């Protein structure tokens, strides 16, 4: 299983990730990795970030967990939420919050 960290995803901004919608393959481009800085009230040793993917307007992916594939990162599951539809591009977000070691 690939390491799903902000550092690892940041290496792949601008590249294609592949998933399936029924019997059709859908390519999503990793458009942005956004870091969330901890506040003083939060527990330490947390990794918090969001991924933003752009996909084709003709292949709407509903909010759900999807099997993803990336040439360098391999196969993994990710929970995507559609957040906008602008200029024939659907944008999706995946949010990560987890304790680091």
Residue pairs with C-beta under 8 A, 6 or more apart in sequence:
1 74
1 76
2 8
2 70
2 73
2 74
2 75
2 76
4 76
4 78
4 96
5 47
6 33
6 35
6 47
6 49
6 96
8 73
9 30
9 33
9 49
9 51
10 33
11 72
12 30
12 70
12 72
12 73
13 30
13 31
13 32
13 33
14 29
14 30
14 31
15 29
15 30
15 70
15 71
15 72
16 27
16 28
16 29
16 70
16 71
17 27
17 28
17 29
17 30
17 53
17 68
17 69
17 70
18 25
18 26
18 27
18 28
18 68
18 69
18 70
19 25
19 26
19 28
19 61
19 66
19 67
19 68
19 69
20 26
20 66
20 67
21 59
21 61
24 59
26 55
26 56
26 59
26 61
27 55
27 56
28 53
28 54
28 55
28 68
28 92
29 53
29 54
29 55
30 51
30 52
30 53
31 52
31 53
31 54
31 91
32 51
32 52
33 49
33 50
33 51
33 52
34 49
34 50
34 51
34 52
35 48
35 49
36 48
36 49
36 50
38 44
38 46
38 48
43 99
45 99
45 100
45 101
46 97
46 98
46 99
46 100
47 96
47 97
47 98
47 99
47 100
48 96
48 97
49 95
49 96
50 93
50 94
50 95
50 96
51 78
51 93
51 94
51 96
52 83
52 91
52 92
52 93
53 80
53 91
53 92
53 93
53 94
54 89
54 90
54 91
54 92
55 61
55 89
55 90
55 91
55 92
56 88
56 89
56 90
57 85
57 88
57 89
57 90
59 90
60 82
60 90
61 80
61 82
61 90
61 92
62 82
63 79
63 80
63 81
63 82
64 79
64 80
65 77
65 78
65 79
65 80
66 77
66 78
66 79
66 80
67 75
67 76
67 77
68 75
68 76
68 77
68 78
69 75
78 94
79 94
80 92
80 93
80 94
81 92
81 93
81 94
81 95
82 90
82 91
82 92
83 91
83 92
83 93
84 90
84 91
85 91
